[in-house]
Amino acid sequence: MIRYALNCEKGHTFESWFANSAAYDRQRKRKLVACPVCGSAKVEKAIMAPNLAASIGTKSDADATLPAMPASPPPGPAASPRTAVAMMSAQERELRKKLKELRDHITKNASYVGPRFPEEARKIHYGEVEHRSIYGEASAEEAKALYEEGIEFHPLPILPDDQN
């Protein structure tokens, strides 16, 4: 999976996940990628800095899945810390509510398998165990391997409220 920072023709910025760069290109060409603020399908990739850890084990898996924050200038000597904020429209509040309902439905009705997710997903995919809904954790490398094997999965929505 790959996350792109995107800009619409009206200057709105947002992020979206794609299976790979080819999937982004196909969806954009078919006008399936649209700005969540204004609905414009005229979308371009924004410049993103790579997300590199200083050394192995310095970043937790949870940190690696947090959404990117917009860049801001460094604070002055007496400046207080800043955080990204936004005012949401009624449509955006409804979308957030639906994402939360989806995540809550999955976590309530699926079996949590934790870090065994890749192993359990393979067992289900290859018919070694009976099909059931599961959720858990996978590294970026594990998720890529599952995707390349044709195993269908989706990241659970992470909302800003989840990080407080």
Secondary structure, 3 states (H helix, E strand, C coil): CEEEEEEECCCCEEEEEECCHHHHHHHHHCCCCCCCCCCCCCEEECCCCCCCCCCCCCCCHHHHCCCCCCCCCCCCCCCCCCCCCCCCCHHHHHHHHHHHHHHHHHHHHCEEEECCHHHHHHHHHCCCCCCCCEEECCCHHHHHHHHHCCCCCCCCCCCHHHHC
